[in-house]
């Protein structure tokens, strides 16, 4: 997945027509209208043909073969599903609903699927081939197992999600995302509060762009960390963030108040320090990651000296939690002129050439 779709709650539904079932409460309807949508009906559960009558349907009883997000039961105050023409639109609708009616999320929630998820498959032979082919393109690892009948379906330890046939009756302690894959409709089921994991896997199945702003980010209280070196996306230490359920959230640049030197570690790491007010500094390139509060705490507890986390000023005037270094240890070669760790590595200014 290479592109990014960013759906935020404030205007995510502008101009869209939303069918709302009778069971949907007033708070949800208000949230939908506030997001710019037009509520077109109040009826019982919508039919499978959402597009035409409306772009989105919000219901407690989704049709079994529609593109749909059904969250963890406790993730929203009211159990609702978002049915739409495609996954990006369903994600936008659920973002709006979750932001207005948040549930209780665990402190260690995963905010992304791992780069190489482990997937169980419980499908008939015809659908299995299409799904297996789609998964093979994503780097996922498919495992065999007995995952139980639909009403008793389980996602065992060591498995990130189970892909099964669509339909009613999934256990309420699971979340699910239903999508179309090469003409077939399948459901990605994941453990409670692994909603972001389920969306990511469903997106990869449909070969769509990555959904950057997955809907749990609107309610699960993620915290941000900016990195500059070996933890950059694709770097040798990225796994330390993805193993904690961290989600890459884009590029950023500091204010021109910093310097970057090389620490003699394995792999090499940059030391980021703020320059005094009377000295020139440099704007440095970094990556933003989102983690749960517990994940950031575990990451900080394992961080070796002289690395530190603290507030860093960025070019938009914001201050964000980011990597820094004890200034007394930042005595290595100054590579600030390259503007970034990858730039210094490409120029041969970092020994051992560990790009990060």
Buried (B, 14 or more C-beta within 10 A) or exposed (E): EEEEBEBBBEBBBEEBBBBBBEBBEEEBBEBBBBBBBBBBBEBEBBBEEBBEBBBBBBBBEBBBBBBBBBBBBBBBBBBBBBBBBBBBBBBBBBBBBBBBBBBEBEEBBBBBBBBEBBBBBBBEEEBBEBBBEBBEEBEBEBBEEEBBEBEEBBBBEEBBBBBBBBBEEBBEEBBBBBBBBBEBBBBBBBBBBBBBBBBBBBBBBBEBBBBBBBBBBBBBEBBBBBBBBBBBBEBBBBEBBBBBBBBBBEEBBBBBBBBBBBBEBEBBBBBBBBBEEEEEBBBBBBBBBBBBBBBBBBBEEEEEEBBBBEEBBBEEEEEBBBBBBEBEBBEBEBBBEBBBBBBBBEEEBBEEEBBB
